[in-house]
């Protein structure tokens, strides 16, 4: 589609009720940008109580199509669980 990513800003963090990242680095970067991220930033899979041993979803950039599909499946499943809550 027409969606494009955009850099996270302190204003986005301030306005957000919930911040969901895929890796711990995403959460760390949000908190580094703004202290407002504390207490409302979680890993997506952690937030939906999905397999805490594998709570991160690694960035597939530069990987094979198979890896992209695996990441997509993990995100889709976690989003479905999120929608059910």
URNORCOR-V273315 format. One record per backbone hydrogen bond with DSSP energy under -0.5 kcal/mol. NH is the residue of the N-H (numbers start at 1). CO is the residue of the C=O. If there is no record, write none. Layout:
NH:CO, NH:CO
//
This chain:
13:9, 14:10, 15:11, 16:12, 19:40, 21:19, 21:42, 26:23, 27:23, 28:24, 29:25, 30:26, 31:27, 32:28, 33:29, 34:30, 37:34, 38:35, 40:37, 42:19, 44:21, 45:55, 47:43, 48:44, 49:46, 50:45, 51:49, 54:51, 55:52, 57:22, 58:56, 63:60, 68:64, 69:65, 70:66, 71:67, 72:68, 73:69, 74:70, 75:71, 76:72, 77:73, 78:74, 79:75, 80:76, 81:77, 82:78, 83:79, 84:80, 85:81, 85:82
//
